[in-house]
Structure formats: C-alpha cells, structure tokens
C-alpha cells in the first residue's frame, strides 16, 4: 500500500503527486471529511469502488495498529 505524508505549500494548498494524477486524481476530486480523517477520490469514480478501496485501507490500518500494540507489549 502506498502511504505518504504531504505538506501544504506556501499557499496552503496540497500538491497532488504524479502517482495520484496517473491514477485519475486530476482536475477535480471529491473529499469526504470527518473529524480526523478524509477520503479523497476522483470525482468520476463509482462510490462502490471508493468503498472497496476504503475497506482495504482500513484493513491496512488495523494491521499497523496490531503491530504497534505488539511492539509496545514487548517493552
């Protein structure tokens, strides 16, 4: 899974990396915001595909949390 941090530029805008542009994140994107997270997808993508992708991301987050708990338990 591709994970990266992205800083805002000096105009407080987010740069869309080439990898994302190549995946369809071009001129217009949709962003769903909720408290401490956001989901961003190309505007033309079917929401079922977005849901499937978010489920994969959540599985990855669960694995990261599990590894973190295991590391913390080792100390």
C-alpha positions, 0 to 999 in steps of 0.5 A, spaced: 500 500 500 502 506 498 502 511 504 505 518 504 505 524 508 504 531 504 505 538 506 501 544 504 505 549 500 506 556 501 499 557 499 496 552 503 494 548 498 496 540 497 500 538 491 497 532 488 503 527 486 504 524 479 502 517 482 495 520 484 494 524 477 496 517 473 491 514 477 485 519 475 486 524 481 486 530 476 482 536 475 477 535 480 476 530 486 471 529 491 473 529 499 469 526 504 471 529 511 470 527 518 473 529 524 480 526 523 480 523 517 478 524 509 477 520 503 479 523 497 477 520 490 476 522 483 470 525 482 468 520 476 469 514 480 463 509 482 462 510 490 462 502 490 469 502 488 471 508 493 468 503 498 472 497 496 478 501 496 476 504 503 475 497 506 482 495 504 485 501 507 482 500 513 484 493 513 491 496 512 490 500 518 488 495 523 494 491 521 499 497 523 495 498 529 496 490 531 503 491 530 504 497 534 500 494 540 505 488 539 511 492 539 509 496 545 507 489 549 514 487 548 517 493 552 
